[in-house]
Amino acid sequence: MPVKVSVVIPVHNAGKYIDPCIDSLLNQTLPAEDFEVLFVNDGSTDDTPARLEKLTVEHPHFRLRTIPNSGWPGKPRNIGVAEARGEYVQFVDQDDHLAPDALRRLHAMGRRNGSDIVIGKVASDFRGVPHGVFRTDREKCSLQTAPLHDSLTPHKLFRTDFLRENGIAYPEGRRRLEDQLYMMQAYFAAANVSVLGSYTCYFYSKRDDGNNAGSAPIVPDGYYGNLGEVLEVVQANTEPGPFRDKLLRRFYRVEILSRVSEPGVLTYDPGFLDAMCDAIRPLSLGFMGEGVHDGLGAVTRLRSALLRDDDRQGLAELAGRAATVKGAARLEDVGWLPDGRLGITLSARLTIGHDRSPFTLIRRNGRLHAHPGFTDGLLPDGELMDVTDEIGDFRCEISLRNRETAVEWLCPAHFTPVVEELGDGTCEVVLHGTGQLPSEGVGNRSRISPGFWDVWVRVRALGLVRRVRLGADRDERADAAVRPALLGSPARPVIPYFTHPHGNLTLDVARRGKRLGHALGGHPVLRMPGRSTEVRLGAFAVDGTDTCGAELLLSSGSGEGHCVPATVRPVYGRAHLVLPSAVTGVQAGPWQLGVRLDGATGPELFLGGAVVAEDGRLRVDGTVPLVDPRTIRAMRRQRRRSALRGGLRTLGGPMVRRLPPVARKKVRRVIRTLLG
């Protein structure tokens, strides 16, 4: 019977590395009757076929097809497409795995949009990920409207009839770049492509034996012969002009110029460098015209010129100099924002040399040029590398990356490039900006998973991309401003901290290693005035955060102790510990008060002194400082405003909705003014 998705997996001597893949398929939220798994065994000689045979007996939606060894995944994938019963086909490699909700979400997006291809967000702990493709969900897009050409692996969802009707198939036998050939043919033929960027669907996992697919060393002559076929597909499907140049430029940067760039080229022996240049230079001259070359960043453009001129020594020299160019970022301030995001203020720049000096520019005739020390001997005598028109292209990105799963999310950020004088006629470009680190849901994206989330900064300038951790270089204000938070539903701690010994900024989400009780140790505990039984903690919290439980601890000098349940709720930007108004079974008199916020085995946070009255009433004593009166007044204003807003919504909402559109708009404007 037809199913929604056929998962096609080429298999060859998979061993233990197929276990995560199998487990992920057994744990899909898409019901088993709605998808099938087709393992195409490519002549394995280990125990893999027997293991898969057993699986097909235990799970009827698993199938096994065995063929003589073809030596490459192309033929198994073609057989999988030919035998697929699904409306869509999803390719998976044997050493990768899917997220639990991947098939359901991908199929739903494909059906919703009539998509020929659906691309799910990927994560990897060893290979590059095109984060720009997954910046947002894209219901309908194409090569013309989205950077799809940056995602050329086949681990996507394809409409089965689309592949069959267009004759899109893998070349069979051993060859390189067959994925890129397949994907470019598919992209050009697709009427609609969708991108699921709000959920990480596919995980590339590094094998401990180093034998991941595509990890074999390249043989330049054969590799670039195959690349030529991909470039021919691009030319055959485009007209000369900016669109073709954009596509070709991707292959030029990633597949050609990167091979004669740092750090790889610095490890080549002379013979391999010669073989590489002999293979790539004809493609540079034959396919990469002036439109492709001129659109490169300044450093990459210089690399292209050296390759065109067959200056192999110059390529190695440029790689050596560019290898010392690093990214640098300084954290200037940090603090929680009213919407529950962690706001950061920072600056970023390029540095050069082992002493991390600024990457300097010089002024000549009203133009900006790279310092001659970077280009000496690589340009004709007297010529400088002009970067004036690229200053506005200096960019900076901020991301949160899970240290264990390698899932990475780009964060909202805004930067402005500023040319800053250094003296002696030199200057540098500094990117000044702000970013927001969201731990809870944003748009279609769910809250980030529990774990350690490291903050990374990516500097893009002059054709270079440099990544750096944030926090080691920071203003002293940042240390004082970092505080833990309780956020979301259900409430969970998000604890920013600086790693030891490197001092980089990381978010511990949901007690992966840090405890809220310890994190609050350096923050003041304040009591509310009057008869209130609330204590204002140092943890940040926003309205909408769920109330959560805590354990209140009362201890006496004699060693007597009691544990009493309490609750924590958000009040005006902080977590408030709500004490019971009275306790039973506790002797009247003075007590020491503490709280466990991390469960029964968590650390105790000392609060201060308390008094239990004869009737059991519990009050925090004067050893705990009062909340600042200005904060109290602000809290009262907020409560009044919230009450007024609720009343207006309940009573006035129906009346306002009956007004004519112009009057309705005026009334709402007045209400917004009144509510501030």
C-alpha positions in Angstrom: 0.0 0.0 0.0 1.2 3.6 -0.7 2.8 5.3 2.3 3.7 8.9 3.0 7.5 8.6 3.1 10.0 6.0 1.9 13.4 6.3 3.8 16.2 5.0 1.5 19.4 4.0 3.2 22.4 2.7 1.3 24.3 0.2 3.5 27.8 -1.3 3.3 29.6 -2.9 6.3 27.9 -0.4 8.7 28.8 -2.2 11.9 27.9 -0.3 15.1 27.6 3.0 13.3 24.2 2.2 12.0 22.7 1.9 15.5 21.7 5.6 16.0 20.2 5.6 12.5 18.0 2.6 13.3 17.0 3.9 16.7 16.0 7.2 15.2 13.7 5.5 12.7 12.1 3.3 15.4 11.3 6.5 17.4 9.7 8.6 14.7 6.4 10.4 15.6 5.1 9.6 12.1 3.1 6.3 12.6 4.8 3.2 11.4 2.0 2.5 8.9 2.7 5.9 7.3 6.3 5.3 6.3 8.7 2.6 5.2 12.4 2.1 5.6 14.3 0.6 2.6 17.8 -0.6 3.4 19.7 -1.2 0.2 22.6 -3.5 1.2 25.5 -2.8 -1.2 27.2 -6.2 -0.9 28.1 -6.0 2.8 30.6 -8.7 4.1 30.0 -8.2 7.8 27.0 -9.1 10.0 25.0 -6.1 8.8 22.7 -8.0 6.4 21.7 -10.5 9.2 20.9 -7.7 11.6 18.8 -5.9 9.0 17.0 -9.2 8.1 16.0 -9.5 11.8 14.8 -6.0 11.8 12.5 -6.6 8.8 10.9 -9.5 10.7 10.4 -7.4 13.8 9.2 -4.3 12.0 7.0 -4.9 8.9 7.6 -1.3 7.7 11.3 -2.1 7.3 12.5 -3.7 4.0 15.9 -5.0 2.9 17.1 -5.2 -0.7 20.6 -6.7 -1.4 22.7 -6.0 -4.5 26.2 -6.9 -5.5 28.7 -4.4 -4.3 28.7 -1.3 -6.5 31.2 0.6 -4.4 29.3 3.8 -4.0 25.9 5.1 -2.8 24.6 6.1 -6.2 23.2 2.8 -7.4 21.6 1.9 -4.0 19.8 5.2 -4.0 18.6 4.7 -7.5 17.2 1.3 -6.6 15.6 2.8 -3.5 13.8 5.4 -5.6 12.7 2.8 -8.1 11.2 0.6 -5.4 9.8 3.3 -3.1 6.1 3.1 -2.3 6.1 6.5 -0.6 4.7 9.8 -1.9 8.1 11.2 -0.8 11.6 9.8 -0.6 14.0 10.7 2.2 17.7 9.8 1.8 19.6 8.9 4.9 23.2 7.7 5.3 23.9 4.7 7.5 26.0 6.7 10.0 23.6 9.6 10.4 20.3 9.9 12.2 17.0 11.7 12.1 15.3 13.8 14.9 12.1 12.1 16.3 9.6 14.5 14.6 11.6 14.9 11.3 9.5 12.8 8.9 6.2 14.1 10.2 7.2 17.7 9.9 8.9 17.3 6.5 6.0 15.5 5.0 3.5 18.0 6.4 5.5 20.9 4.9 5.8 19.1 1.5 2.1 18.3 1.3 1.1 21.8 2.5 3.0 23.4 -0.3 3.0 20.8 -3.0 6.8 20.8 -2.8 9.1 18.8 -5.0 11.9 19.1 -2.5 11.8 19.7 1.3 15.1 20.6 3.0 15.2 20.0 6.8 17.7 21.8 9.0 20.8 19.8 9.7 23.5 19.7 12.4 27.0 18.3 12.3 29.9 17.8 14.7 32.5 17.5 11.9 31.3 19.1 8.7 30.2 22.6 7.7 26.5 23.5 7.8 25.0 26.2 5.5 23.3 28.2 8.3 22.1 30.8 5.9 19.8 28.3 4.2 18.1 27.6 7.5 17.8 31.1 8.8 14.0 30.9 8.6 11.2 28.6 7.4 10.6 29.0 3.7 7.3 27.6 2.5 8.0 28.2 -1.2 11.3 29.1 -2.7 13.7 28.4 -5.6 17.3 28.8 -6.6 16.5 32.3 -7.6 15.0 33.4 -4.3 17.0 31.4 -1.7 20.6 30.3 -1.3 19.7 26.6 -2.0 23.0 26.1 -3.9 24.7 26.2 -0.5 23.0 23.0 0.5 24.1 20.3 -1.9 23.9 17.1 0.1 21.1 14.7 -0.8 19.7 14.1 2.7 16.4 15.8 1.9 12.8 14.9 1.2 12.0 14.5 -2.5 8.6 13.9 -4.1 9.0 10.5 -5.6 7.1 11.2 -8.9 9.1 14.4 -9.3 12.4 12.3 -9.4 10.9 9.7 -11.7 9.2 12.0 -14.1 12.3 14.2 -14.5 14.7 11.3 -14.8 16.8 12.6 -11.9 19.1 9.7 -11.0 22.6 9.2 -9.7 25.5 8.2 -11.9 26.4 4.7 -10.8 29.9 3.5 -9.8 32.7 5.2 -8.0 32.9 8.9 -8.6 33.1 12.2 -6.6 30.6 15.1 -6.3 27.7 12.9 -7.4 25.6 14.6 -4.7 26.2 18.0 -6.2 25.3 16.8 -9.7 22.1 15.2 -8.4 21.1 18.3 -6.4 21.7 20.9 -9.1 19.7 18.8 -11.6 16.9 18.5 -9.0 16.9 22.2 -8.0 16.7 23.3 -11.7 13.8 20.9 -12.3 11.9 21.7 -9.1 8.7 23.9 -9.3 8.8 24.5 -5.6 11.3 23.9 -2.8 10.5 24.3 0.9 12.9 24.7 3.8 12.2 23.7 7.4 14.6 25.8 9.3 12.9 25.9 12.7 13.5 22.2 13.6 16.7 20.3 13.3 15.8 17.2 11.3 19.1 15.6 10.3 22.3 14.9 12.3 25.6 14.1 10.7 27.7 12.3 13.3 31.5 11.9 13.2 32.7 8.3 13.3 35.5 7.4 15.7 37.2 5.5 12.9 37.2 8.5 10.6 35.4 6.6 7.8 32.4 8.9 7.2 31.0 9.0 3.7 33.0 11.5 1.6 36.0 11.5 4.0 38.4 9.8 1.6 41.3 12.0 0.2 40.6 13.4 -3.2 42.4 12.7 -6.4 42.5 16.1 -8.0 42.3 15.0 -11.7 39.2 12.8 -11.2 37.5 15.0 -8.6 37.7 18.1 -10.7 36.7 16.2 -13.8 33.5 15.4 -12.0 33.1 19.0 -10.8 33.2 20.1 -14.5 30.1 18.1 -15.1 28.3 20.0 -12.3 29.4 23.3 -13.8 28.1 22.2 -17.2 24.7 21.6 -15.6 24.7 25.2 -14.2 25.6 26.6 -17.6 23.1 24.5 -19.4 20.2 25.8 -17.2 21.1 29.5 -16.9 21.8 32.5 -19.2 24.9 34.5 -18.8 24.5 37.2 -16.2 24.3 37.8 -12.4 22.3 34.7 -11.6 24.7 32.3 -13.3 27.6 34.1 -11.8 26.1 33.8 -8.3 25.8 30.0 -8.7 29.2 29.5 -10.2 30.8 31.7 -7.5 29.6 29.2 -4.9 31.5 26.4 -6.6 34.5 28.6 -7.2 34.8 29.6 -3.5 33.9 26.2 -2.0 35.2 23.6 -4.4 38.2 25.4 -6.1 39.6 28.3 -4.2 39.2 26.6 -0.8 41.5 23.9 -2.0 44.4 26.3 -2.4 43.5 28.2 0.8 44.5 28.0 4.5 44.9 25.7 6.3 44.9 22.8 3.8 47.3 24.2 1.2 49.9 24.7 4.0 50.0 20.9 4.5 50.4 20.0 0.8 53.7 18.6 -0.5 54.8 20.3 -3.7 53.7 17.4 -5.9 50.2 17.5 -4.6 49.9 21.3 -4.9 51.0 21.0 -8.5 48.4 18.3 -9.2 45.8 20.4 -7.5 46.6 23.5 -9.5 46.8 21.5 -12.8 43.3 20.2 -12.1 41.5 23.4 -10.9 43.1 26.1 -13.1 41.3 25.0 -16.3 38.0 25.2 -14.5 38.9 28.7 -13.2 39.7 29.9 -16.8 36.9 28.0 -18.5 33.9 28.6 -16.3 34.7 31.5 -14.0 34.4 34.8 -15.9 34.9 38.3 -14.7 31.4 38.5 -13.2 32.3 35.5 -11.0 35.7 36.9 -10.1 34.6 40.4 -9.4 31.9 39.3 -7.0 34.5 37.7 -4.6 35.7 39.4 -1.5 39.1 41.1 -1.7 41.3 38.4 -0.2 39.5 35.7 -2.2 39.7 37.8 -5.3 43.5 38.0 -4.8 43.6 34.3 -4.5 41.6 33.9 -7.7 44.1 36.3 -9.5 47.0 34.2 -8.3 45.4 31.0 -9.6 44.6 32.5 -12.9 48.3 33.7 -13.2 49.4 30.2 -12.2 51.4 31.7 -9.3 51.6 28.6 -7.1 54.2 30.0 -4.7 52.0 33.1 -4.4 49.0 31.0 -3.4 50.9 29.3 -0.7 52.3 32.6 0.5 48.8 34.2 0.7 47.5 31.1 2.6 50.3 31.5 5.1 49.5 35.2 5.7 45.7 34.7 5.7 46.1 31.8 8.3 47.2 34.4 10.8 44.0 36.5 10.3 41.6 35.7 13.1 38.3 37.0 14.4 38.2 38.8 17.7 35.1 39.8 19.8 34.8 41.8 23.0 31.8 41.5 25.2 30.9 44.9 26.5 27.7 44.3 28.4 25.1 41.6 29.0 21.7 41.6 30.6 18.2 40.0 30.4 15.7 41.8 28.3 12.0 42.2 29.1 11.0 39.6 26.5 13.2 36.9 28.2 16.1 37.0 25.8 19.7 37.6 27.0 20.9 40.8 25.5 24.5 41.3 24.7 26.5 44.3 23.5 29.8 43.6 21.7 32.3 44.6 19.1 34.1 42.4 16.6 37.1 42.8 14.2 39.7 41.0 12.3 43.2 40.6 13.7 46.4 39.5 12.1 49.6 37.9 13.3 50.5 35.9 16.4 50.2 39.1 18.5 46.6 39.6 17.3 47.2 43.1 16.0 44.3 44.9 14.2 44.0 44.0 10.5 45.0 47.5 9.4 44.0 49.6 6.4 45.7 52.6 4.9 44.2 55.6 3.1 45.4 56.6 -0.4 43.7 59.3 -2.5 40.5 59.0 -0.5 40.4 55.2 -0.8 41.0 52.4 1.7 43.4 49.7 1.1 44.7 46.6 3.0 48.1 47.4 4.6 50.9 46.7 2.1 52.4 44.2 4.5 49.6 41.8 3.8 50.0 41.9 0.0 53.7 42.6 -0.6 55.0 40.4 -3.4 51.5 39.2 -4.3 50.4 42.2 -6.4 52.3 44.1 -9.2 54.7 46.7 -7.9 53.0 49.7 -6.5 49.5 48.2 -6.6 47.4 48.0 -3.4 44.4 45.9 -2.5 41.5 48.3 -2.6 38.7 47.4 0.0 36.8 50.7 0.0 33.7 49.3 -1.6 33.6 46.3 0.8 33.5 48.2 4.1 29.7 48.0 4.1 29.9 44.3 3.5 31.7 43.6 6.8 29.2 41.5 8.8 29.0 39.7 12.1 26.7 36.8 13.2 26.0 35.4 16.6 24.9 31.9 17.2 24.1 29.5 20.0 25.7 26.0 19.5 24.9 23.0 21.6 28.2 21.5 22.8 26.9 18.0 22.7 24.5 17.7 19.8 26.1 20.4 17.5 22.7 21.9 16.9 23.3 25.6 16.1 20.9 28.5 15.9 21.6 31.9 14.5 20.5 34.7 16.9 18.9 38.1 16.1 21.7 40.7 15.9 22.5 44.0 14.4 25.9 45.4 13.7 27.3 48.6 12.1 30.8 48.6 10.6 32.8 51.6 11.7 36.2 52.7 10.4 38.3 53.7 13.4 41.6 55.5 13.2 44.7 53.9 14.7 47.1 56.7 14.0 50.0 57.1 11.6 47.6 57.1 8.7 46.2 53.6 9.5 42.7 52.5 10.5 40.7 49.3 11.1 37.1 48.3 10.7 35.2 47.5 13.9 31.8 46.0 14.0 29.7 47.4 16.8 26.4 45.8 17.6 23.9 44.0 19.8 22.4 40.6 19.9 19.7 38.6 21.6 20.2 35.0 22.8 16.8 33.3 23.0 16.5 30.2 25.0 12.7 30.0 24.6 10.6 29.6 21.5 11.1 32.2 18.7 8.7 32.3 15.7 8.1 28.7 14.6 11.1 27.4 16.6 10.6 25.7 19.9 12.6 26.4 23.0 16.2 25.1 22.8 16.9 21.7 24.3 18.6 21.2 27.7 22.4 21.4 27.6 25.4 23.6 27.3 24.9 26.3 24.7 28.1 28.1 23.7 28.0 31.6 22.2 29.9 32.0 19.0 30.6 35.0 16.9 31.3 34.7 13.1 33.1 37.6 11.4 32.7 37.9 7.6 34.9 40.3 5.8 36.9 40.6 2.6 36.0 37.0 1.6 37.2 35.6 4.9 35.0 33.9 7.5 36.4 33.7 11.0 34.7 32.1 14.1 35.5 33.0 17.7 34.0 32.3 21.1 32.6 35.3 23.0 33.5 36.3 26.5 37.2 35.7 27.1 37.7 39.4 26.3 35.1 41.3 28.2 34.3 44.4 30.1 34.1 44.0 33.9 30.5 45.1 33.8 29.6 41.8 32.2 30.7 39.8 35.2 28.5 41.9 37.5 25.5 41.8 35.1 25.4 38.0 34.5 22.5 36.5 36.5 20.5 33.2 36.2 16.9 33.2 35.0 13.8 31.1 35.4 11.9 31.0 32.0 9.2 29.3 30.1 6.5 26.7 30.5 7.3 24.6 32.4 9.7 26.9 34.1 13.4 25.9 33.9 16.6 27.6 34.8 18.8 29.3 32.2 22.2 30.0 33.7 24.7 32.2 31.8 28.3 31.7 33.0 31.9 32.2 31.9 33.7 28.9 31.4 36.9 28.0 33.3 39.7 28.5 32.4 38.9 30.2 29.1 36.2 32.6 30.2 33.8 32.1 27.3 30.1 32.8 27.6 27.8 29.7 27.8 24.2 29.1 28.7 23.4 26.1 30.9 19.8 25.3 30.1 17.8 23.1 32.5 20.5 22.2 34.9 22.9 20.4 32.5 25.7 21.0 34.9 25.0 24.1 36.9 22.5 24.6 39.8 20.3 27.6 40.4 21.0 27.5 44.1 24.8 27.9 43.4 24.3 30.5 40.7 22.2 32.7 43.0 24.8 32.6 45.8 26.3 36.0 44.9 23.0 37.8 44.3 21.1 39.7 47.1 17.9 38.3 48.6 15.3 40.9 49.5 12.1 40.9 51.4 8.9 42.5 50.4 7.5 45.1 52.9 4.6 44.8 55.3 2.9 41.4 55.9 4.0 39.9 52.6 5.4 36.4 52.8 7.4 36.8 49.6 11.2 37.0 49.1 12.6 38.6 45.9 15.4 36.4 44.6 18.2 37.4 42.2 17.0 35.2 39.4 15.5 37.0 36.4 11.9 36.0 35.4 9.3 37.3 33.0 5.5 37.3 33.1 4.2 34.1 31.6 6.9 31.9 33.3 5.2 29.1 35.0 5.0 28.9 38.8 7.3 26.1 40.1 7.9 24.4 43.4 10.7 24.8 45.9 11.7 23.4 49.3 11.9 25.9 52.2 14.3 24.9 54.9 14.1 26.1 58.5 17.0 25.3 60.8 17.8 26.2 64.4 21.1 26.5 66.2 20.3 23.3 68.1 20.3 21.3 64.8 16.5 21.0 64.5 15.3 21.4 60.9 12.1 21.4 58.9 11.3 21.2 55.2 8.2 23.1 54.0 6.9 23.4 50.4 7.0 26.8 48.8 6.5 28.2 45.3 8.4 30.5 43.0 6.6 32.9 40.6 7.6 35.8 38.3 7.1 39.3 39.6 8.3 42.4 37.9 11.4 40.9 36.3 12.5 38.6 39.2 11.6 35.3 40.7 9.7 35.6 43.9 9.8 32.9 46.5 6.3 32.7 48.1 6.6 31.4 51.6 3.7 29.7 53.4 1.8 32.2 55.6 2.0 29.7 58.4 3.8 26.5 59.3 2.7 23.6 61.5 4.8 21.5 63.9 7.5 24.2 64.1 8.4 25.7 67.5 7.8 29.4 67.9 10.9 31.5 67.8 13.8 32.5 65.5 15.0 30.3 62.7 17.5 30.4 59.9 15.8 30.3 56.5 17.1 28.6 53.3 15.6 27.2 50.1 16.4 24.4 47.7 15.5 25.4 44.1 17.0 22.4 42.3 15.2 19.5 44.0 15.7 17.6 47.2 19.4 16.9 46.5 20.1 20.4 45.2 22.3 23.0 47.0 20.7 25.2 49.7 20.5 28.9 49.1 20.7 30.8 52.4 18.0 33.5 52.7 18.4 35.0 56.1 16.5 35.0 59.5 12.9 34.3 60.1 10.5 34.2 63.0 7.7 31.7 63.7 4.9 33.1 65.9 3.0 31.1 68.5 0.1 30.6 66.0 2.6 29.3 63.3 2.7 32.5 61.3 6.0 32.7 59.4 7.7 36.1 58.8 11.1 37.0 57.4 13.0 39.1 59.9 14.9 42.4 59.6 18.2 40.7 58.7 16.9 40.4 55.2 17.1 43.8 53.4 13.9 45.4 52.1 13.2 45.8 48.4 14.0 49.3 47.2 11.0 51.6 47.5 11.3 52.6 43.9 11.0 49.0 42.8 7.9 48.6 45.0 6.3 51.6 43.4 7.1 50.3 39.9 5.6 46.9 40.8 2.4 48.6 42.0 2.1 50.6 38.8 2.6 47.5 36.8 -0.1 45.7 38.7 -2.5 48.6 38.3 -1.7 48.8 34.6 -2.3 45.0 34.2 -5.6 45.2 36.0 -6.7 48.1 33.9 -5.6 46.4 30.7 -7.6 43.3 31.7 -10.6 45.3 32.6 -10.6 47.2 29.3 -10.1 44.1 27.4 -13.0 42.3 29.1 -15.5 45.2 29.3 -14.5 47.5 26.4 -13.3 45.0 23.9 -16.8 44.1 22.6 -17.8 47.7 22.5 -14.7 48.8 20.6 -15.1 46.1 18.0 -18.6 47.4 17.1 -17.2 50.9 16.3 -16.5 51.9 12.7 -12.8 51.2 11.6 -11.6 54.9 11.9 -13.2 55.4 15.4 -11.9 52.0 16.5 -8.4 52.9 15.5 -8.6 56.2 17.5 -10.0 54.6 20.6 -7.2 52.0 20.6 -4.6 54.7 20.2 -6.0 56.5 23.2 -6.0 53.3 25.2 -2.4 52.6 24.3 -1.4 56.1 25.4 -3.2 55.6 28.8 -1.5 52.3 29.4 1.9 53.6 28.5 
